[in-house]
């Protein structure tokens, strides 16, 4: 959906809020975004946001 928003040029950006069910780890959602989603977006030409900080190893 983020790539579609970019392609349609209908917004300046998106805010992603992890949906966390009771008992789930918010850190796991954030990790998924940083480790898997951002690299996909970058391969499609979306530059990384300088305000996003990589997770500490």
PyMOL Python script that loads the backbone (N, CA, C, O; Angstrom):
from pymol import cmd

cmd.read_pdbstr("""\
ATOM      1  N   UNK A   1       0.825  -1.175   0.000  1.00  0.00           N
ATOM      2  CA  UNK A   1       0.000   0.000   0.000  1.00  0.00           C
ATOM      3  C   UNK A   1       0.882   1.257   0.000  1.00  0.00           C
ATOM      4  O   UNK A   1       0.541   2.248  -0.646  1.00  0.00           O
ATOM      5  N   UNK A   2       1.993   1.223   0.707  1.00  0.00           N
ATOM      6  CA  UNK A   2       2.885   2.372   0.743  1.00  0.00           C
ATOM      7  C   UNK A   2       3.406   2.680  -0.668  1.00  0.00           C
ATOM      8  O   UNK A   2       3.471   3.841  -1.072  1.00  0.00           O
ATOM      9  N   UNK A   3       3.770   1.642  -1.404  1.00  0.00           N
ATOM     10  CA  UNK A   3       4.246   1.848  -2.771  1.00  0.00           C
ATOM     11  C   UNK A   3       3.140   2.398  -3.662  1.00  0.00           C
ATOM     12  O   UNK A   3       3.410   3.218  -4.540  1.00  0.00           O
ATOM     13  N   UNK A   4       1.903   1.966  -3.454  1.00  0.00           N
ATOM     14  CA  UNK A   4       0.770   2.485  -4.231  1.00  0.00           C
ATOM     15  C   UNK A   4       0.537   3.961  -3.936  1.00  0.00           C
ATOM     16  O   UNK A   4       0.259   4.743  -4.845  1.00  0.00           O
ATOM     17  N   UNK A   5       0.651   4.343  -2.667  1.00  0.00           N
ATOM     18  CA  UNK A   5       0.486   5.749  -2.291  1.00  0.00           C
ATOM     19  C   UNK A   5       1.549   6.593  -2.978  1.00  0.00           C
ATOM     20  O   UNK A   5       1.271   7.685  -3.474  1.00  0.00           O
ATOM     21  N   UNK A   6       2.755   6.076  -2.999  1.00  0.00           N
ATOM     22  CA  UNK A   6       3.858   6.796  -3.663  1.00  0.00           C
ATOM     23  C   UNK A   6       3.606   6.908  -5.160  1.00  0.00           C
ATOM     24  O   UNK A   6       3.784   7.977  -5.745  1.00  0.00           O
ATOM     25  N   UNK A   7       3.192   5.807  -5.781  1.00  0.00           N
ATOM     26  CA  UNK A   7       2.959   5.803  -7.226  1.00  0.00           C
ATOM     27  C   UNK A   7       1.833   6.752  -7.620  1.00  0.00           C
ATOM     28  O   UNK A   7       1.900   7.401  -8.664  1.00  0.00           O
ATOM     29  N   UNK A   8       0.804   6.833  -6.790  1.00  0.00           N
ATOM     30  CA  UNK A   8      -0.338   7.704  -7.084  1.00  0.00           C
ATOM     31  C   UNK A   8      -0.051   9.157  -6.737  1.00  0.00           C
ATOM     32  O   UNK A   8      -0.795  10.049  -7.145  1.00  0.00           O
ATOM     33  N   UNK A   9       1.016   9.404  -5.989  1.00  0.00           N
ATOM     34  CA  UNK A   9       1.410  10.752  -5.575  1.00  0.00           C
ATOM     35  C   UNK A   9       0.247  11.482  -4.902  1.00  0.00           C
ATOM     36  O   UNK A   9      -0.059  12.632  -5.219  1.00  0.00           O
ATOM     37  N   UNK A  10      -0.392  10.777  -3.961  1.00  0.00           N
ATOM     38  CA  UNK A  10      -1.556  11.354  -3.268  1.00  0.00           C
ATOM     39  C   UNK A  10      -1.242  11.790  -1.842  1.00  0.00           C
ATOM     40  O   UNK A  10      -2.125  12.287  -1.143  1.00  0.00           O
ATOM     41  N   UNK A  11      -0.001  11.612  -1.399  1.00  0.00           N
ATOM     42  CA  UNK A  11       0.357  12.006  -0.035  1.00  0.00           C
ATOM     43  C   UNK A  11       1.845  12.334   0.012  1.00  0.00           C
ATOM     44  O   UNK A  11       2.629  11.858  -0.808  1.00  0.00           O
ATOM     45  N   UNK A  12       2.212  13.146   0.977  1.00  0.00           N
ATOM     46  CA  UNK A  12       3.620  13.479   1.181  1.00  0.00           C
ATOM     47  C   UNK A  12       4.351  12.388   1.945  1.00  0.00           C
ATOM     48  O   UNK A  12       5.579  12.311   1.896  1.00  0.00           O
ATOM     49  N   UNK A  13       3.606  11.544   2.652  1.00  0.00           N
ATOM     50  CA  UNK A  13       4.215  10.480   3.427  1.00  0.00           C
ATOM     51  C   UNK A  13       3.152   9.653   4.106  1.00  0.00           C
ATOM     52  O   UNK A  13       1.958   9.932   3.994  1.00  0.00           O
ATOM     53  N   UNK A  14       3.592   8.649   4.800  1.00  0.00           N
ATOM     54  CA  UNK A  14       2.678   7.792   5.561  1.00  0.00           C
ATOM     55  C   UNK A  14       3.233   7.620   6.969  1.00  0.00           C
ATOM     56  O   UNK A  14       4.438   7.724   7.198  1.00  0.00           O
ATOM     57  N   UNK A  15       2.346   7.360   7.882  1.00  0.00           N
ATOM     58  CA  UNK A  15       2.740   7.030   9.241  1.00  0.00           C
ATOM     59  C   UNK A  15       2.313   5.595   9.492  1.00  0.00           C
ATOM     60  O   UNK A  15       1.139   5.251   9.355  1.00  0.00           O
ATOM     61  N   UNK A  16       3.265   4.772   9.856  1.00  0.00           N
ATOM     62  CA  UNK A  16       2.980   3.360  10.112  1.00  0.00           C
ATOM     63  C   UNK A  16       2.926   3.165  11.621  1.00  0.00           C
ATOM     64  O   UNK A  16       3.881   3.465  12.337  1.00  0.00           O
ATOM     65  N   UNK A  17       1.804   2.663  12.084  1.00  0.00           N
ATOM     66  CA  UNK A  17       1.622   2.387  13.505  1.00  0.00           C
ATOM     67  C   UNK A  17       1.445   0.878  13.653  1.00  0.00           C
ATOM     68  O   UNK A  17       0.465   0.316  13.163  1.00  0.00           O
ATOM     69  N   UNK A  18       2.389   0.222  14.328  1.00  0.00           N
ATOM     70  CA  UNK A  18       2.275  -1.229  14.484  1.00  0.00           C
ATOM     71  C   UNK A  18       0.992  -1.608  15.223  1.00  0.00           C
ATOM     72  O   UNK A  18       0.679  -1.056  16.279  1.00  0.00           O
ATOM     73  N   UNK A  19       0.273  -2.542  14.657  1.00  0.00           N
ATOM     74  CA  UNK A  19      -0.916  -3.085  15.321  1.00  0.00           C
ATOM     75  C   UNK A  19      -0.447  -4.221  16.223  1.00  0.00           C
ATOM     76  O   UNK A  19       0.044  -5.245  15.749  1.00  0.00           O
ATOM     77  N   UNK A  20      -0.602  -4.027  17.507  1.00  0.00           N
ATOM     78  CA  UNK A  20      -0.111  -5.005  18.461  1.00  0.00           C
ATOM     79  C   UNK A  20      -1.282  -5.524  19.284  1.00  0.00           C
ATOM     80  O   UNK A  20      -1.943  -4.767  19.995  1.00  0.00           O
ATOM     81  N   UNK A  21      -1.526  -6.826  19.177  1.00  0.00           N
ATOM     82  CA  UNK A  21      -2.577  -7.447  19.973  1.00  0.00           C
ATOM     83  C   UNK A  21      -2.062  -7.667  21.395  1.00  0.00           C
ATOM     84  O   UNK A  21      -0.855  -7.669  21.639  1.00  0.00           O
ATOM     85  N   UNK A  22      -2.977  -7.846  22.306  1.00  0.00           N
ATOM     86  CA  UNK A  22      -2.604  -8.100  23.696  1.00  0.00           C
ATOM     87  C   UNK A  22      -1.645  -9.279  23.759  1.00  0.00           C
ATOM     88  O   UNK A  22      -1.904 -10.334  23.179  1.00  0.00           O
ATOM     89  N   UNK A  23      -0.560  -9.098  24.451  1.00  0.00           N
ATOM     90  CA  UNK A  23       0.423 -10.167  24.606  1.00  0.00           C
ATOM     91  C   UNK A  23       1.512 -10.159  23.550  1.00  0.00           C
ATOM     92  O   UNK A  23       2.547 -10.799  23.731  1.00  0.00           O
ATOM     93  N   UNK A  24       1.299  -9.440  22.439  1.00  0.00           N
ATOM     94  CA  UNK A  24       2.321  -9.357  21.401  1.00  0.00           C
ATOM     95  C   UNK A  24       3.359  -8.313  21.782  1.00  0.00           C
ATOM     96  O   UNK A  24       3.104  -7.436  22.607  1.00  0.00           O
ATOM     97  N   UNK A  25       4.495  -8.417  21.188  1.00  0.00           N
ATOM     98  CA  UNK A  25       5.576  -7.478  21.455  1.00  0.00           C
ATOM     99  C   UNK A  25       5.592  -6.370  20.414  1.00  0.00           C
ATOM    100  O   UNK A  25       5.697  -6.630  19.216  1.00  0.00           O
ATOM    101  N   UNK A  26       5.486  -5.142  20.878  1.00  0.00           N
ATOM    102  CA  UNK A  26       5.603  -4.003  19.967  1.00  0.00           C
ATOM    103  C   UNK A  26       6.982  -4.003  19.311  1.00  0.00           C
ATOM    104  O   UNK A  26       7.123  -3.620  18.150  1.00  0.00           O
ATOM    105  N   UNK A  27       7.988  -4.432  20.055  1.00  0.00           N
ATOM    106  CA  UNK A  27       9.340  -4.495  19.498  1.00  0.00           C
ATOM    107  C   UNK A  27       9.401  -5.423  18.290  1.00  0.00           C
ATOM    108  O   UNK A  27      10.132  -5.149  17.338  1.00  0.00           O
ATOM    109  N   UNK A  28       8.646  -6.509  18.316  1.00  0.00           N
ATOM    110  CA  UNK A  28       8.634  -7.442  17.186  1.00  0.00           C
ATOM    111  C   UNK A  28       8.056  -6.761  15.944  1.00  0.00           C
ATOM    112  O   UNK A  28       8.556  -6.962  14.837  1.00  0.00           O
ATOM    113  N   UNK A  29       7.012  -5.963  16.124  1.00  0.00           N
ATOM    114  CA  UNK A  29       6.413  -5.243  14.997  1.00  0.00           C
ATOM    115  C   UNK A  29       7.381  -4.207  14.433  1.00  0.00           C
ATOM    116  O   UNK A  29       7.535  -4.084  13.218  1.00  0.00           O
ATOM    117  N   UNK A  30       8.020  -3.474  15.316  1.00  0.00           N
ATOM    118  CA  UNK A  30       8.986  -2.466  14.885  1.00  0.00           C
ATOM    119  C   UNK A  30      10.154  -3.152  14.177  1.00  0.00           C
ATOM    120  O   UNK A  30      10.634  -2.661  13.156  1.00  0.00           O
ATOM    121  N   UNK A  31      10.603  -4.262  14.705  1.00  0.00           N
ATOM    122  CA  UNK A  31      11.684  -5.022  14.071  1.00  0.00           C
ATOM    123  C   UNK A  31      11.317  -5.473  12.669  1.00  0.00           C
ATOM    124  O   UNK A  31      12.143  -5.404  11.758  1.00  0.00           O
ATOM    125  N   UNK A  32      10.095  -5.930  12.487  1.00  0.00           N
ATOM    126  CA  UNK A  32       9.620  -6.349  11.174  1.00  0.00           C
ATOM    127  C   UNK A  32       9.661  -5.173  10.196  1.00  0.00           C
ATOM    128  O   UNK A  32      10.106  -5.316   9.057  1.00  0.00           O
ATOM    129  N   UNK A  33       9.198  -4.029  10.649  1.00  0.00           N
ATOM    130  CA  UNK A  33       9.217  -2.844   9.787  1.00  0.00           C
ATOM    131  C   UNK A  33      10.645  -2.469   9.397  1.00  0.00           C
ATOM    132  O   UNK A  33      10.924  -2.224   8.224  1.00  0.00           O
ATOM    133  N   UNK A  34      11.540  -2.424  10.366  1.00  0.00           N
ATOM    134  CA  UNK A  34      12.919  -2.016  10.094  1.00  0.00           C
ATOM    135  C   UNK A  34      13.700  -3.051   9.301  1.00  0.00           C
ATOM    136  O   UNK A  34      14.469  -2.700   8.406  1.00  0.00           O
ATOM    137  N   UNK A  35      13.510  -4.316   9.620  1.00  0.00           N
ATOM    138  CA  UNK A  35      14.322  -5.372   9.023  1.00  0.00           C
ATOM    139  C   UNK A  35      13.791  -5.879   7.687  1.00  0.00           C
ATOM    140  O   UNK A  35      14.570  -6.343   6.854  1.00  0.00           O
ATOM    141  N   UNK A  36      12.474  -5.797   7.467  1.00  0.00           N
ATOM    142  CA  UNK A  36      11.915  -6.379   6.249  1.00  0.00           C
ATOM    143  C   UNK A  36      11.191  -5.375   5.354  1.00  0.00           C
ATOM    144  O   UNK A  36      11.345  -5.413   4.134  1.00  0.00           O
ATOM    145  N   UNK A  37      10.407  -4.483   5.943  1.00  0.00           N
ATOM    146  CA  UNK A  37       9.621  -3.560   5.122  1.00  0.00           C
ATOM    147  C   UNK A  37      10.493  -2.444   4.535  1.00  0.00           C
ATOM    148  O   UNK A  37      10.422  -2.177   3.336  1.00  0.00           O
ATOM    149  N   UNK A  38      11.303  -1.797   5.355  1.00  0.00           N
ATOM    150  CA  UNK A  38      12.132  -0.705   4.845  1.00  0.00           C
ATOM    151  C   UNK A  38      13.063  -1.136   3.713  1.00  0.00           C
ATOM    152  O   UNK A  38      13.181  -0.405   2.729  1.00  0.00           O
ATOM    153  N   UNK A  39      13.730  -2.292   3.806  1.00  0.00           N
ATOM    154  CA  UNK A  39      14.573  -2.703   2.682  1.00  0.00           C
ATOM    155  C   UNK A  39      13.782  -2.893   1.383  1.00  0.00           C
ATOM    156  O   UNK A  39      14.289  -2.592   0.303  1.00  0.00           O
ATOM    157  N   UNK A  40      12.560  -3.385   1.480  1.00  0.00           N
ATOM    158  CA  UNK A  40      11.722  -3.548   0.280  1.00  0.00           C
ATOM    159  C   UNK A  40      11.410  -2.180  -0.327  1.00  0.00           C
ATOM    160  O   UNK A  40      11.496  -1.994  -1.541  1.00  0.00           O
ATOM    161  N   UNK A  41      11.050  -1.234   0.525  1.00  0.00           N
ATOM    162  CA  UNK A  41      10.746   0.110   0.035  1.00  0.00           C
ATOM    163  C   UNK A  41      11.974   0.745  -0.618  1.00  0.00           C
ATOM    164  O   UNK A  41      11.865   1.409  -1.649  1.00  0.00           O
ATOM    165  N   UNK A  42      13.131   0.536  -0.016  1.00  0.00           N
ATOM    166  CA  UNK A  42      14.358   1.103  -0.566  1.00  0.00           C
ATOM    167  C   UNK A  42      14.675   0.512  -1.936  1.00  0.00           C
ATOM    168  O   UNK A  42      15.172   1.229  -2.804  1.00  0.00           O
ATOM    169  N   UNK A  43      14.402  -0.778  -2.157  1.00  0.00           N
ATOM    170  CA  UNK A  43      14.666  -1.383  -3.465  1.00  0.00           C
ATOM    171  C   UNK A  43      13.721  -0.836  -4.530  1.00  0.00           C
ATOM    172  O   UNK A  43      13.989  -0.970  -5.724  1.00  0.00           O
ATOM    173  N   UNK A  44      12.617  -0.222  -4.107  1.00  0.00           N
ATOM    174  CA  UNK A  44      11.667   0.384  -5.044  1.00  0.00           C
ATOM    175  C   UNK A  44      11.876   1.894  -5.163  1.00  0.00           C
ATOM    176  O   UNK A  44      11.014   2.608  -5.675  1.00  0.00           O
ATOM    177  N   UNK A  45      13.016   2.370  -4.690  1.00  0.00           N
ATOM    178  CA  UNK A  45      13.379   3.760  -4.887  1.00  0.00           C
ATOM    179  C   UNK A  45      12.903   4.735  -3.837  1.00  0.00           C
ATOM    180  O   UNK A  45      13.060   5.944  -4.007  1.00  0.00           O
ATOM    181  N   UNK A  46      12.330   4.246  -2.760  1.00  0.00           N
ATOM    182  CA  UNK A  46      11.958   5.156  -1.685  1.00  0.00           C
ATOM    183  C   UNK A  46      13.162   5.323  -0.777  1.00  0.00           C
ATOM    184  O   UNK A  46      13.642   4.350  -0.195  1.00  0.00           O
ATOM    185  N   UNK A  47      13.649   6.536  -0.650  1.00  0.00           N
ATOM    186  CA  UNK A  47      14.830   6.740   0.195  1.00  0.00           C
ATOM    187  C   UNK A  47      14.491   6.537   1.667  1.00  0.00           C
ATOM    188  O   UNK A  47      13.360   6.777   2.088  1.00  0.00           O
ATOM    189  N   UNK A  48      15.467   6.098   2.440  1.00  0.00           N
ATOM    190  CA  UNK A  48      15.220   5.927   3.874  1.00  0.00           C
ATOM    191  C   UNK A  48      14.947   7.275   4.536  1.00  0.00           C
ATOM    192  O   UNK A  48      15.492   8.300   4.125  1.00  0.00           O
ATOM    193  N   UNK A  49      14.120   7.262   5.539  1.00  0.00           N
ATOM    194  CA  UNK A  49      13.800   8.460   6.306  1.00  0.00           C
ATOM    195  C   UNK A  49      14.915   8.682   7.313  1.00  0.00           C
ATOM    196  O   UNK A  49      15.215   7.779   8.094  1.00  0.00           O
ATOM    197  N   UNK A  50      15.534   9.848   7.321  1.00  0.00           N
ATOM    198  CA  UNK A  50      16.651  10.078   8.253  1.00  0.00           C
ATOM    199  C   UNK A  50      16.221  10.074   9.717  1.00  0.00           C
ATOM    200  O   UNK A  50      17.075  10.018  10.602  1.00  0.00           O
ATOM    201  N   UNK A  51      14.929  10.131   9.993  1.00  0.00           N
ATOM    202  CA  UNK A  51      14.489  10.111  11.380  1.00  0.00           C
ATOM    203  C   UNK A  51      14.335   8.693  11.914  1.00  0.00           C
ATOM    204  O   UNK A  51      14.153   8.497  13.116  1.00  0.00           O
ATOM    205  N   UNK A  52      14.409   7.695  11.017  1.00  0.00           N
ATOM    206  CA  UNK A  52      14.278   6.295  11.448  1.00  0.00           C
ATOM    207  C   UNK A  52      15.631   5.829  11.946  1.00  0.00           C
ATOM    208  O   UNK A  52      16.646   5.980  11.266  1.00  0.00           O
ATOM    209  N   UNK A  53      15.632   5.270  13.119  1.00  0.00           N
ATOM    210  CA  UNK A  53      16.874   4.788  13.717  1.00  0.00           C
ATOM    211  C   UNK A  53      16.910   3.261  13.624  1.00  0.00           C
ATOM    212  O   UNK A  53      15.930   2.600  13.964  1.00  0.00           O
ATOM    213  N   UNK A  54      18.028   2.697  13.167  1.00  0.00           N
ATOM    214  CA  UNK A  54      18.144   1.234  13.152  1.00  0.00           C
ATOM    215  C   UNK A  54      18.092   0.683  14.557  1.00  0.00           C
ATOM    216  O   UNK A  54      18.472   1.350  15.519  1.00  0.00           O
ATOM    217  N   UNK A  55      17.616  -0.547  14.662  1.00  0.00           N
ATOM    218  CA  UNK A  55      17.569  -1.198  15.970  1.00  0.00           C
ATOM    219  C   UNK A  55      18.966  -1.521  16.445  1.00  0.00           C
ATOM    220  O   UNK A  55      19.852  -1.842  15.652  1.00  0.00           O
ATOM    221  N   UNK A  56      19.150  -1.435  17.732  1.00  0.00           N
ATOM    222  CA  UNK A  56      20.441  -1.835  18.320  1.00  0.00           C
ATOM    223  C   UNK A  56      20.552  -3.349  18.226  1.00  0.00           C
ATOM    224  O   UNK A  56      19.576  -4.065  18.448  1.00  0.00           O
ATOM    225  N   UNK A  57      21.731  -3.827  17.900  1.00  0.00           N
ATOM    226  CA  UNK A  57      21.935  -5.276  17.756  1.00  0.00           C
ATOM    227  C   UNK A  57      22.140  -5.930  19.106  1.00  0.00           C
ATOM    228  O   UNK A  57      22.326  -7.145  19.181  1.00  0.00           O
TER     229      UNK A  57
END
""", "prot")
cmd.dss("prot")
cmd.show_as("cartoon", "prot")
cmd.util.cbc("prot")
cmd.orient("prot")
